[in-house]
Amino acid sequence: MTTLENDSRGLLVINADDWGRDRTTTDKILECTNVGTVSSVSAMVFMEDSERAAALSRDQRAEGVAMQERRPQLLTALNRLYDARDRQIRDHA
């Protein structure tokens, strides 16, 4: 049995773009992460399904979404973007 530290073959990261683009795309990426065919995602903000995708990540139902140890920082950044957008909308309403 090999461990990550002594495996000289390396690792392959499969990234799925467009997490949050729309509901169908987010759901399909979620399916892929859950079965292990995708190992990371690139999140989109201010798109049709961005808020739900962020909530899925926050609720950890998207366990395979590779935010791993950076998950809190990414979610903080996403929440700040949404807060800024909401403030901008309120200020210009």
SEFIZA-3560 file (N, C-alpha, C; in Angstrom, 3 decimals):
REM SEFIZA-3560
<numar><xx>0.847</xx><yy>-1.168</yy><zz>0.000</zz><atom>N</atom></numar>
<numar><xx>0.000</xx><yy>0.000</yy><zz>0.000</zz><atom>CA</atom></numar>
<numar><xx>0.895</xx><yy>1.234</yy><zz>0.000</zz><atom>C</atom></numar>
<numar><xx>0.567</xx><yy>2.201</yy><zz>-0.870</zz><atom>N</atom></numar>
<numar><xx>1.369</xx><yy>3.423</yy><zz>-0.929</zz><atom>CA</atom></numar>
<numar><xx>0.670</xx><yy>4.530</yy><zz>-0.159</zz><atom>C</atom></numar>
<numar><xx>1.467</xx><yy>5.463</yy><zz>0.273</zz><atom>N</atom></numar>
<numar><xx>0.908</xx><yy>6.653</yy><zz>0.900</zz><atom>CA</atom></numar>
<numar><xx>1.192</xx><yy>7.838</yy><zz>0.013</zz><atom>C</atom></numar>
<numar><xx>0.510</xx><yy>8.907</yy><zz>0.237</zz><atom>N</atom></numar>
<numar><xx>0.680</xx><yy>10.109</yy><zz>-0.557</zz><atom>CA</atom></numar>
<numar><xx>2.118</xx><yy>10.610</yy><zz>-0.511</zz><atom>C</atom></numar>
<numar><xx>2.762</xx><yy>10.479</yy><zz>0.640</zz><atom>N</atom></numar>
<numar><xx>4.113</xx><yy>11.000</yy><zz>0.814</zz><atom>CA</atom></numar>
<numar><xx>5.139</xx><yy>10.256</yy><zz>-0.038</zz><atom>C</atom></numar>
<numar><xx>4.969</xx><yy>8.948</yy><zz>-0.220</zz><atom>N</atom></numar>
<numar><xx>6.000</xx><yy>8.202</yy><zz>-0.946</zz><atom>CA</atom></numar>
<numar><xx>5.543</xx><yy>7.737</yy><zz>-2.324</zz><atom>C</atom></numar>
<numar><xx>4.460</xx><yy>8.237</yy><zz>-2.811</zz><atom>N</atom></numar>
<numar><xx>3.963</xx><yy>7.868</yy><zz>-4.130</zz><atom>CA</atom></numar>
<numar><xx>4.560</xx><yy>8.829</yy><zz>-5.154</zz><atom>C</atom></numar>
<numar><xx>5.487</xx><yy>8.349</yy><zz>-5.965</zz><atom>N</atom></numar>
<numar><xx>6.172</xx><yy>9.202</yy><zz>-6.935</zz><atom>CA</atom></numar>
<numar><xx>5.372</xx><yy>9.406</yy><zz>-8.216</zz><atom>C</atom></numar>
<numar><xx>4.217</xx><yy>8.767</yy><zz>-8.308</zz><atom>N</atom></numar>
<numar><xx>3.408</xx><yy>8.906</yy><zz>-9.522</zz><atom>CA</atom></numar>
<numar><xx>2.687</xx><yy>10.238</yy><zz>-9.577</zz><atom>C</atom></numar>
<numar><xx>2.501</xx><yy>10.899</yy><zz>-8.462</zz><atom>N</atom></numar>
<numar><xx>1.807</xx><yy>12.178</yy><zz>-8.443</zz><atom>CA</atom></numar>
<numar><xx>0.305</xx><yy>12.013</yy><zz>-8.353</zz><atom>C</atom></numar>
<numar><xx>-0.378</xx><yy>13.119</yy><zz>-8.462</zz><atom>N</atom></numar>
<numar><xx>-1.832</xx><yy>13.141</yy><zz>-8.371</zz><atom>CA</atom></numar>
<numar><xx>-2.403</xx><yy>13.871</yy><zz>-9.575</zz><atom>C</atom></numar>
<numar><xx>-3.567</xx><yy>13.485</yy><zz>-9.967</zz><atom>N</atom></numar>
<numar><xx>-4.280</xx><yy>14.163</yy><zz>-11.035</zz><atom>CA</atom></numar>
<numar><xx>-5.499</xx><yy>14.837</yy><zz>-10.421</zz><atom>C</atom></numar>
<numar><xx>-5.607</xx><yy>16.127</yy><zz>-10.622</zz><atom>N</atom></numar>
<numar><xx>-6.758</xx><yy>16.879</yy><zz>-10.129</zz><atom>CA</atom></numar>
<numar><xx>-7.665</xx><yy>17.156</yy><zz>-11.317</zz><atom>C</atom></numar>
<numar><xx>-8.912</xx><yy>16.750</yy><zz>-11.196</zz><atom>N</atom></numar>
<numar><xx>-9.911</xx><yy>17.026</yy><zz>-12.228</zz><atom>CA</atom></numar>
<numar><xx>-10.802</xx><yy>18.139</yy><zz>-11.700</zz><atom>C</atom></numar>
<numar><xx>-10.746</xx><yy>19.292</yy><zz>-12.350</zz><atom>N</atom></numar>
<numar><xx>-11.508</xx><yy>20.457</yy><zz>-11.914</zz><atom>CA</atom></numar>
<numar><xx>-12.736</xx><yy>20.643</yy><zz>-12.803</zz><atom>C</atom></numar>
<numar><xx>-13.854</xx><yy>20.944</yy><zz>-12.185</zz><atom>N</atom></numar>
<numar><xx>-15.082</xx><yy>21.261</yy><zz>-12.923</zz><atom>CA</atom></numar>
<numar><xx>-15.337</xx><yy>22.759</yy><zz>-12.791</zz><atom>C</atom></numar>
<numar><xx>-15.400</xx><yy>23.429</yy><zz>-13.906</zz><atom>N</atom></numar>
<numar><xx>-15.714</xx><yy>24.858</yy><zz>-13.906</zz><atom>CA</atom></numar>
<numar><xx>-17.225</xx><yy>25.065</yy><zz>-13.770</zz><atom>C</atom></numar>
<numar><xx>-17.589</xx><yy>26.266</yy><zz>-13.402</zz><atom>N</atom></numar>
<numar><xx>-18.983</xx><yy>26.731</yy><zz>-13.447</zz><atom>CA</atom></numar>
<numar><xx>-19.872</xx><yy>26.283</yy><zz>-12.297</zz><atom>C</atom></numar>
<numar><xx>-19.300</xx><yy>25.921</yy><zz>-11.129</zz><atom>N</atom></numar>
<numar><xx>-20.097</xx><yy>25.623</yy><zz>-9.928</zz><atom>CA</atom></numar>
<numar><xx>-20.901</xx><yy>26.878</yy><zz>-9.602</zz><atom>C</atom></numar>
<numar><xx>-22.217</xx><yy>26.787</yy><zz>-9.708</zz><atom>N</atom></numar>
<numar><xx>-23.087</xx><yy>27.930</yy><zz>-9.453</zz><atom>CA</atom></numar>
<numar><xx>-23.623</xx><yy>28.594</yy><zz>-10.712</zz><atom>C</atom></numar>
<numar><xx>-23.214</xx><yy>28.126</yy><zz>-11.876</zz><atom>N</atom></numar>
<numar><xx>-23.675</xx><yy>28.745</yy><zz>-13.137</zz><atom>CA</atom></numar>
<numar><xx>-25.198</xx><yy>28.682</yy><zz>-13.265</zz><atom>C</atom></numar>
<numar><xx>-25.742</xx><yy>27.486</yy><zz>-13.110</zz><atom>N</atom></numar>
<numar><xx>-27.187</xx><yy>27.277</yy><zz>-13.095</zz><atom>CA</atom></numar>
<numar><xx>-27.446</xx><yy>25.984</yy><zz>-12.326</zz><atom>C</atom></numar>
<numar><xx>-28.696</xx><yy>25.732</yy><zz>-12.013</zz><atom>N</atom></numar>
<numar><xx>-29.044</xx><yy>24.584</yy><zz>-11.163</zz><atom>CA</atom></numar>
<numar><xx>-28.580</xx><yy>23.255</yy><zz>-11.773</zz><atom>C</atom></numar>
<numar><xx>-28.817</xx><yy>23.078</yy><zz>-13.057</zz><atom>N</atom></numar>
<numar><xx>-28.438</xx><yy>21.821</yy><zz>-13.710</zz><atom>CA</atom></numar>
<numar><xx>-26.933</xx><yy>21.603</yy><zz>-13.646</zz><atom>C</atom></numar>
<numar><xx>-26.162</xx><yy>22.627</yy><zz>-13.957</zz><atom>N</atom></numar>
<numar><xx>-24.702</xx><yy>22.507</yy><zz>-13.936</zz><atom>CA</atom></numar>
<numar><xx>-24.204</xx><yy>22.192</yy><zz>-12.530</zz><atom>C</atom></numar>
<numar><xx>-24.716</xx><yy>22.926</yy><zz>-11.534</zz><atom>N</atom></numar>
<numar><xx>-24.312</xx><yy>22.681</yy><zz>-10.149</zz><atom>CA</atom></numar>
<numar><xx>-24.650</xx><yy>21.251</yy><zz>-9.734</zz><atom>C</atom></numar>
<numar><xx>-25.853</xx><yy>20.800</yy><zz>-10.060</zz><atom>N</atom></numar>
<numar><xx>-26.270</xx><yy>19.443</yy><zz>-9.679</zz><atom>CA</atom></numar>
<numar><xx>-25.403</xx><yy>18.378</yy><zz>-10.340</zz><atom>C</atom></numar>
<numar><xx>-25.066</xx><yy>18.564</yy><zz>-11.609</zz><atom>N</atom></numar>
<numar><xx>-24.230</xx><yy>17.580</yy><zz>-12.311</zz><atom>CA</atom></numar>
<numar><xx>-22.824</xx><yy>17.559</yy><zz>-11.723</zz><atom>C</atom></numar>
<numar><xx>-22.281</xx><yy>18.737</yy><zz>-11.404</zz><atom>N</atom></numar>
<numar><xx>-20.956</xx><yy>18.786</yy><zz>-10.775</zz><atom>CA</atom></numar>
<numar><xx>-21.007</xx><yy>18.118</yy><zz>-9.408</zz><atom>C</atom></numar>
<numar><xx>-22.071</xx><yy>18.360</yy><zz>-8.659</zz><atom>N</atom></numar>
<numar><xx>-22.228</xx><yy>17.734</yy><zz>-7.350</zz><atom>CA</atom></numar>
<numar><xx>-22.242</xx><yy>16.213</yy><zz>-7.481</zz><atom>C</atom></numar>
<numar><xx>-22.978</xx><yy>15.699</yy><zz>-8.464</zz><atom>N</atom></numar>
<numar><xx>-22.996</xx><yy>14.255</yy><zz>-8.701</zz><atom>CA</atom></numar>
<numar><xx>-21.583</xx><yy>13.731</yy><zz>-8.971</zz><atom>C</atom></numar>
<numar><xx>-20.838</xx><yy>14.448</yy><zz>-9.781</zz><atom>N</atom></numar>
<numar><xx>-19.468</xx><yy>14.017</yy><zz>-10.115</zz><atom>CA</atom></numar>
<numar><xx>-18.554</xx><yy>14.044</yy><zz>-8.893</zz><atom>C</atom></numar>
<numar><xx>-18.687</xx><yy>15.068</yy><zz>-8.051</zz><atom>N</atom></numar>
<numar><xx>-17.834</xx><yy>15.121</yy><zz>-6.861</zz><atom>CA</atom></numar>
<numar><xx>-18.203</xx><yy>14.014</yy><zz>-5.887</zz><atom>C</atom></numar>
<numar><xx>-19.491</xx><yy>13.702</yy><zz>-5.804</zz><atom>N</atom></numar>
<numar><xx>-19.931</xx><yy>12.664</yy><zz>-4.871</zz><atom>CA</atom></numar>
<numar><xx>-19.443</xx><yy>11.271</yy><zz>-5.249</zz><atom>C</atom></numar>
<numar><xx>-19.248</xx><yy>11.023</yy><zz>-6.549</zz><atom>N</atom></numar>
<numar><xx>-18.740</xx><yy>9.716</yy><zz>-6.966</zz><atom>CA</atom></numar>
<numar><xx>-17.237</xx><yy>9.730</yy><zz>-7.203</zz><atom>C</atom></numar>
<numar><xx>-16.618</xx><yy>10.897</yy><zz>-7.058</zz><atom>N</atom></numar>
<numar><xx>-15.162</xx><yy>10.984</yy><zz>-7.134</zz><atom>CA</atom></numar>
<numar><xx>-14.570</xx><yy>11.201</yy><zz>-8.511</zz><atom>C</atom></numar>
<numar><xx>-15.392</xx><yy>11.519</yy><zz>-9.505</zz><atom>N</atom></numar>
<numar><xx>-14.832</xx><yy>11.754</yy><zz>-10.838</zz><atom>CA</atom></numar>
<numar><xx>-14.333</xx><yy>13.179</yy><zz>-11.012</zz><atom>C</atom></numar>
<numar><xx>-14.706</xx><yy>14.067</yy><zz>-10.112</zz><atom>N</atom></numar>
<numar><xx>-14.217</xx><yy>15.448</yy><zz>-10.090</zz><atom>CA</atom></numar>
<numar><xx>-13.638</xx><yy>15.688</yy><zz>-8.712</zz><atom>C</atom></numar>
<numar><xx>-12.452</xx><yy>16.299</yy><zz>-8.673</zz><atom>N</atom></numar>
<numar><xx>-11.795</xx><yy>16.496</yy><zz>-7.380</zz><atom>CA</atom></numar>
<numar><xx>-11.775</xx><yy>17.943</yy><zz>-6.917</zz><atom>C</atom></numar>
<numar><xx>-12.143</xx><yy>18.882</yy><zz>-7.775</zz><atom>N</atom></numar>
<numar><xx>-12.231</xx><yy>20.280</yy><zz>-7.353</zz><atom>CA</atom></numar>
<numar><xx>-13.201</xx><yy>21.004</yy><zz>-8.276</zz><atom>C</atom></numar>
<numar><xx>-13.634</xx><yy>22.163</yy><zz>-7.835</zz><atom>N</atom></numar>
<numar><xx>-14.543</xx><yy>22.971</yy><zz>-8.649</zz><atom>CA</atom></numar>
<numar><xx>-14.091</xx><yy>24.423</yy><zz>-8.616</zz><atom>C</atom></numar>
<numar><xx>-14.494</xx><yy>25.138</yy><zz>-9.654</zz><atom>N</atom></numar>
<numar><xx>-14.305</xx><yy>26.584</yy><zz>-9.689</zz><atom>CA</atom></numar>
<numar><xx>-15.681</xx><yy>27.212</yy><zz>-9.536</zz><atom>C</atom></numar>
<numar><xx>-15.851</xx><yy>27.969</yy><zz>-8.460</zz><atom>N</atom></numar>
<numar><xx>-17.154</xx><yy>28.561</yy><zz>-8.169</zz><atom>CA</atom></numar>
<numar><xx>-17.357</xx><yy>29.845</yy><zz>-8.963</zz><atom>C</atom></numar>
<numar><xx>-18.580</xx><yy>30.040</yy><zz>-9.414</zz><atom>N</atom></numar>
<numar><xx>-18.964</xx><yy>31.275</yy><zz>-10.093</zz><atom>CA</atom></numar>
<numar><xx>-19.841</xx><yy>32.077</yy><zz>-9.137</zz><atom>C</atom></numar>
<numar><xx>-19.641</xx><yy>33.367</yy><zz>-9.119</zz><atom>N</atom></numar>
<numar><xx>-20.468</xx><yy>34.224</yy><zz>-8.277</zz><atom>CA</atom></numar>
<numar><xx>-21.327</xx><yy>35.110</yy><zz>-9.163</zz><atom>C</atom></numar>
<numar><xx>-22.444</xx><yy>35.547</yy><zz>-8.617</zz><atom>N</atom></numar>
<numar><xx>-23.405</xx><yy>36.396</yy><zz>-9.322</zz><atom>CA</atom></numar>
<numar><xx>-24.003</xx><yy>35.716</yy><zz>-10.545</zz><atom>C</atom></numar>
<numar><xx>-24.119</xx><yy>34.390</yy><zz>-10.485</zz><atom>N</atom></numar>
<numar><xx>-24.759</xx><yy>33.647</yy><zz>-11.560</zz><atom>CA</atom></numar>
<numar><xx>-26.081</xx><yy>33.085</yy><zz>-11.030</zz><atom>C</atom></numar>
<numar><xx>-26.810</xx><yy>32.454</yy><zz>-11.895</zz><atom>N</atom></numar>
<numar><xx>-28.158</xx><yy>31.973</yy><zz>-11.578</zz><atom>CA</atom></numar>
<numar><xx>-28.221</xx><yy>31.106</yy><zz>-10.320</zz><atom>C</atom></numar>
<numar><xx>-27.252</xx><yy>30.221</yy><zz>-10.118</zz><atom>N</atom></numar>
<numar><xx>-27.320</xx><yy>29.270</yy><zz>-9.011</zz><atom>CA</atom></numar>
<numar><xx>-26.190</xx><yy>29.470</yy><zz>-7.988</zz><atom>C</atom></numar>
<numar><xx>-25.544</xx><yy>30.635</yy><zz>-8.007</zz><atom>N</atom></numar>
<numar><xx>-24.397</xx><yy>30.879</yy><zz>-7.121</zz><atom>CA</atom></numar>
<numar><xx>-24.753</xx><yy>30.765</yy><zz>-5.647</zz><atom>C</atom></numar>
<numar><xx>-25.863</xx><yy>31.343</yy><zz>-5.256</zz><atom>N</atom></numar>
<numar><xx>-26.230</xx><yy>31.333</yy><zz>-3.840</zz><atom>CA</atom></numar>
<numar><xx>-26.527</xx><yy>29.917</yy><zz>-3.357</zz><atom>C</atom></numar>
<numar><xx>-27.240</xx><yy>29.138</yy><zz>-4.147</zz><atom>N</atom></numar>
<numar><xx>-27.544</xx><yy>27.758</yy><zz>-3.752</zz><atom>CA</atom></numar>
<numar><xx>-26.265</xx><yy>26.924</yy><zz>-3.715</zz><atom>C</atom></numar>
<numar><xx>-25.378</xx><yy>27.138</yy><zz>-4.683</zz><atom>N</atom></numar>
<numar><xx>-24.112</xx><yy>26.397</yy><zz>-4.709</zz><atom>CA</atom></numar>
<numar><xx>-23.276</xx><yy>26.717</yy><zz>-3.468</zz><atom>C</atom></numar>
<numar><xx>-23.243</xx><yy>27.997</yy><zz>-3.083</zz><atom>N</atom></numar>
<numar><xx>-22.518</xx><yy>28.377</yy><zz>-1.868</zz><atom>CA</atom></numar>
<numar><xx>-23.160</xx><yy>27.720</yy><zz>-0.646</zz><atom>C</atom></numar>
<numar><xx>-24.493</xx><yy>27.691</yy><zz>-0.620</zz><atom>N</atom></numar>
<numar><xx>-25.197</xx><yy>27.060</yy><zz>0.508</zz><atom>CA</atom></numar>
<numar><xx>-24.910</xx><yy>25.559</yy><zz>0.558</zz><atom>C</atom></numar>
<numar><xx>-24.877</xx><yy>24.901</yy><zz>-0.601</zz><atom>N</atom></numar>
<numar><xx>-24.549</xx><yy>23.475</yy><zz>-0.640</zz><atom>CA</atom></numar>
<numar><xx>-23.163</xx><yy>23.241</yy><zz>-0.048</zz><atom>C</atom></numar>
<numar><xx>-22.228</xx><yy>24.076</yy><zz>-0.408</zz><atom>N</atom></numar>
<numar><xx>-20.870</xx><yy>23.943</yy><zz>0.118</zz><atom>CA</atom></numar>
<numar><xx>-20.845</xx><yy>24.204</yy><zz>1.615</zz><atom>C</atom></numar>
<numar><xx>-21.542</xx><yy>25.230</yy><zz>2.018</zz><atom>N</atom></numar>
<numar><xx>-21.579</xx><yy>25.609</yy><zz>3.428</zz><atom>CA</atom></numar>
<numar><xx>-22.225</xx><yy>24.504</yy><zz>4.265</zz><atom>C</atom></numar>
<numar><xx>-23.270</xx><yy>23.883</yy><zz>3.732</zz><atom>N</atom></numar>
<numar><xx>-23.973</xx><yy>22.803</yy><zz>4.433</zz><atom>CA</atom></numar>
<numar><xx>-23.229</xx><yy>21.477</yy><zz>4.349</zz><atom>C</atom></numar>
<numar><xx>-22.148</xx><yy>21.455</yy><zz>3.604</zz><atom>N</atom></numar>
<numar><xx>-21.312</xx><yy>20.272</yy><zz>3.418</zz><atom>CA</atom></numar>
<numar><xx>-22.054</xx><yy>19.123</yy><zz>2.762</zz><atom>C</atom></numar>
<numar><xx>-23.138</xx><yy>19.421</yy><zz>2.063</zz><atom>N</atom></numar>
<numar><xx>-23.766</xx><yy>18.381</yy><zz>1.253</zz><atom>CA</atom></numar>
<numar><xx>-22.924</xx><yy>18.138</yy><zz>0.012</zz><atom>C</atom></numar>
<numar><xx>-22.082</xx><yy>19.112</yy><zz>-0.308</zz><atom>N</atom></numar>
<numar><xx>-21.178</xx><yy>18.979</yy><zz>-1.447</zz><atom>CA</atom></numar>
<numar><xx>-19.807</xx><yy>18.595</yy><zz>-0.920</zz><atom>C</atom></numar>
<numar><xx>-19.747</xx><yy>17.471</yy><zz>-0.248</zz><atom>N</atom></numar>
<numar><xx>-18.527</xx><yy>17.034</yy><zz>0.426</zz><atom>CA</atom></numar>
<numar><xx>-17.344</xx><yy>16.941</yy><zz>-0.521</zz><atom>C</atom></numar>
<numar><xx>-17.584</xx><yy>16.538</yy><zz>-1.754</zz><atom>N</atom></numar>
<numar><xx>-16.493</xx><yy>16.407</yy><zz>-2.712</zz><atom>CA</atom></numar>
<numar><xx>-16.010</xx><yy>17.709</yy><zz>-3.291</zz><atom>C</atom></numar>
<numar><xx>-16.713</xx><yy>18.788</yy><zz>-3.040</zz><atom>N</atom></numar>
<numar><xx>-16.279</xx><yy>20.077</yy><zz>-3.564</zz><atom>CA</atom></numar>
<numar><xx>-14.991</xx><yy>20.451</yy><zz>-2.862</zz><atom>C</atom></numar>
<numar><xx>-13.929</xx><yy>20.560</yy><zz>-3.639</zz><atom>N</atom></numar>
<numar><xx>-12.590</xx><yy>20.673</yy><zz>-3.064</zz><atom>CA</atom></numar>
<numar><xx>-12.299</xx><yy>22.078</yy><zz>-2.569</zz><atom>C</atom></numar>
<numar><xx>-12.914</xx><yy>22.378</yy><zz>-1.450</zz><atom>N</atom></numar>
<numar><xx>-12.572</xx><yy>23.602</yy><zz>-0.761</zz><atom>CA</atom></numar>
<numar><xx>-11.764</xx><yy>23.204</yy><zz>0.459</zz><atom>C</atom></numar>
<numar><xx>-11.797</xx><yy>21.929</yy><zz>0.758</zz><atom>N</atom></numar>
<numar><xx>-11.102</xx><yy>21.306</yy><zz>1.868</zz><atom>CA</atom></numar>
<numar><xx>-10.708</xx><yy>22.287</yy><zz>2.953</zz><atom>C</atom></numar>
<numar><xx>-9.406</xx><yy>22.412</yy><zz>3.208</zz><atom>N</atom></numar>
<numar><xx>-9.018</xx><yy>23.268</yy><zz>4.323</zz><atom>CA</atom></numar>
<numar><xx>-9.210</xx><yy>24.744</yy><zz>4.033</zz><atom>C</atom></numar>
<numar><xx>-9.418</xx><yy>25.099</yy><zz>2.767</zz><atom>N</atom></numar>
<numar><xx>-9.659</xx><yy>26.501</yy><zz>2.437</zz><atom>CA</atom></numar>
<numar><xx>-11.143</xx><yy>26.831</yy><zz>2.419</zz><atom>C</atom></numar>
<numar><xx>-11.988</xx><yy>25.867</yy><zz>2.724</zz><atom>N</atom></numar>
<numar><xx>-13.433</xx><yy>26.074</yy><zz>2.668</zz><atom>CA</atom></numar>
<numar><xx>-13.893</xx><yy>27.306</yy><zz>3.455</zz><atom>C</atom></numar>
<numar><xx>-13.462</xx><yy>27.489</yy><zz>4.700</zz><atom>N</atom></numar>
<numar><xx>-13.946</xx><yy>28.667</yy><zz>5.428</zz><atom>CA</atom></numar>
<numar><xx>-13.567</xx><yy>29.982</yy><zz>4.749</zz><atom>C</atom></numar>
<numar><xx>-12.361</xx><yy>30.075</yy><zz>4.199</zz><atom>N</atom></numar>
<numar><xx>-11.949</xx><yy>31.305</yy><zz>3.544</zz><atom>CA</atom></numar>
<numar><xx>-12.757</xx><yy>31.553</yy><zz>2.272</zz><atom>C</atom></numar>
<numar><xx>-13.008</xx><yy>30.505</yy><zz>1.506</zz><atom>N</atom></numar>
<numar><xx>-13.776</xx><yy>30.666</yy><zz>0.285</zz><atom>CA</atom></numar>
<numar><xx>-15.203</xx><yy>31.083</yy><zz>0.599</zz><atom>C</atom></numar>
<numar><xx>-15.806</xx><yy>30.435</yy><zz>1.569</zz><atom>N</atom></numar>
<numar><xx>-17.183</xx><yy>30.782</yy><zz>1.920</zz><atom>CA</atom></numar>
<numar><xx>-17.254</xx><yy>32.193</yy><zz>2.477</zz><atom>C</atom></numar>
<numar><xx>-16.259</xx><yy>32.604</yy><zz>3.246</zz><atom>N</atom></numar>
<numar><xx>-16.215</xx><yy>33.983</yy><zz>3.744</zz><atom>CA</atom></numar>
<numar><xx>-16.141</xx><yy>34.946</yy><zz>2.570</zz><atom>C</atom></numar>
<numar><xx>-15.300</xx><yy>34.644</yy><zz>1.597</zz><atom>N</atom></numar>
<numar><xx>-15.177</xx><yy>35.506</yy><zz>0.424</zz><atom>CA</atom></numar>
<numar><xx>-16.489</xx><yy>35.571</yy><zz>-0.350</zz><atom>C</atom></numar>
<numar><xx>-17.135</xx><yy>34.417</yy><zz>-0.538</zz><atom>N</atom></numar>
<numar><xx>-18.421</xx><yy>34.411</yy><zz>-1.245</zz><atom>CA</atom></numar>
<numar><xx>-19.469</xx><yy>35.210</yy><zz>-0.483</zz><atom>C</atom></numar>
<numar><xx>-19.524</xx><yy>35.031</yy><zz>0.822</zz><atom>N</atom></numar>
<numar><xx>-20.498</xx><yy>35.775</yy><zz>1.620</zz><atom>CA</atom></numar>
<numar><xx>-20.236</xx><yy>37.271</yy><zz>1.552</zz><atom>C</atom></numar>
<numar><xx>-18.969</xx><yy>37.682</yy><zz>1.553</zz><atom>N</atom></numar>
<numar><xx>-18.643</xx><yy>39.109</yy><zz>1.440</zz><atom>CA</atom></numar>
<numar><xx>-19.089</xx><yy>39.658</yy><zz>0.092</zz><atom>C</atom></numar>
<numar><xx>-18.905</xx><yy>38.863</yy><zz>-0.980</zz><atom>N</atom></numar>
<numar><xx>-19.356</xx><yy>39.304</yy><zz>-2.298</zz><atom>CA</atom></numar>
<numar><xx>-20.869</xx><yy>39.484</yy><zz>-2.328</zz><atom>C</atom></numar>
<numar><xx>-21.590</xx><yy>38.522</yy><zz>-1.746</zz><atom>N</atom></numar>
<numar><xx>-23.045</xx><yy>38.644</yy><zz>-1.712</zz><atom>CA</atom></numar>
<numar><xx>-23.475</xx><yy>39.843</yy><zz>-0.872</zz><atom>C</atom></numar>
<numar><xx>-22.820</xx><yy>40.067</yy><zz>0.258</zz><atom>N</atom></numar>
<numar><xx>-23.140</xx><yy>41.221</yy><zz>1.093</zz><atom>CA</atom></numar>
<numar><xx>-22.896</xx><yy>42.523</yy><zz>0.341</zz><atom>C</atom></numar>
<numar><xx>-21.780</xx><yy>42.597</yy><zz>-0.383</zz><atom>N</atom></numar>
<numar><xx>-21.468</xx><yy>43.801</yy><zz>-1.159</zz><atom>CA</atom></numar>
<numar><xx>-22.504</xx><yy>44.015</yy><zz>-2.253</zz><atom>C</atom></numar>
<numar><xx>-22.902</xx><yy>42.929</yy><zz>-2.907</zz><atom>N</atom></numar>
<numar><xx>-23.925</xx><yy>43.039</yy><zz>-3.946</zz><atom>CA</atom></numar>
<numar><xx>-25.238</xx><yy>43.530</yy><zz>-3.344</zz><atom>C</atom></numar>
<numar><xx>-25.623</xx><yy>42.974</yy><zz>-2.209</zz><atom>N</atom></numar>
<numar><xx>-26.873</xx><yy>43.378</yy><zz>-1.564</zz><atom>CA</atom></numar>
<numar><xx>-26.835</xx><yy>44.842</yy><zz>-1.148</zz><atom>C</atom></numar>
<numar><xx>-25.687</xx><yy>45.290</yy><zz>-0.613</zz><atom>N</atom></numar>
<numar><xx>-25.551</xx><yy>46.709</yy><zz>-0.239</zz><atom>CA</atom></numar>
<numar><xx>-25.670</xx><yy>47.597</yy><zz>-1.466</zz><atom>C</atom></numar>
<numar><xx>-25.041</xx><yy>47.193</yy><zz>-2.560</zz><atom>N</atom></numar>
<numar><xx>-25.089</xx><yy>47.980</yy><zz>-3.790</zz><atom>CA</atom></numar>
<numar><xx>-26.522</xx><yy>48.075</yy><zz>-4.305</zz><atom>C</atom></numar>
<numar><xx>-27.230</xx><yy>46.965</yy><zz>-4.257</zz><atom>N</atom></numar>
<numar><xx>-28.628</xx><yy>46.966</yy><zz>-4.703</zz><atom>CA</atom></numar>
<numar><xx>-29.459</xx><yy>47.897</yy><zz>-3.836</zz><atom>C</atom></numar>
<numar><xx>-29.279</xx><yy>47.810</yy><zz>-2.497</zz><atom>N</atom></numar>
<numar><xx>-30.033</xx><yy>48.677</yy><zz>-1.588</zz><atom>CA</atom></numar>
<numar><xx>-29.702</xx><yy>50.143</yy><zz>-1.803</zz><atom>C</atom></numar>
<numar><xx>-28.417</xx><yy>50.440</yy><zz>-1.998</zz><atom>N</atom></numar>
<numar><xx>-27.985</xx><yy>51.842</yy><zz>-2.163</zz><atom>CA</atom></numar>
<numar><xx>-28.486</xx><yy>52.465</yy><zz>-3.451</zz><atom>C</atom></numar>
<numar><xx>-28.754</xx><yy>51.649</yy><zz>-4.439</zz><atom>N</atom></numar>
<numar><xx>-29.195</xx><yy>52.168</yy><zz>-5.735</zz><atom>CA</atom></numar>
<numar><xx>-30.666</xx><yy>51.941</yy><zz>-5.991</zz><atom>C</atom></numar>
<numar><xx>-31.379</xx><yy>51.486</yy><zz>-4.968</zz><atom>N</atom></numar>
<numar><xx>-32.816</xx><yy>51.224</yy><zz>-5.140</zz><atom>CA</atom></numar>
<numar><xx>-33.623</xx><yy>52.490</yy><zz>-4.922</zz><atom>C</atom></numar>
//
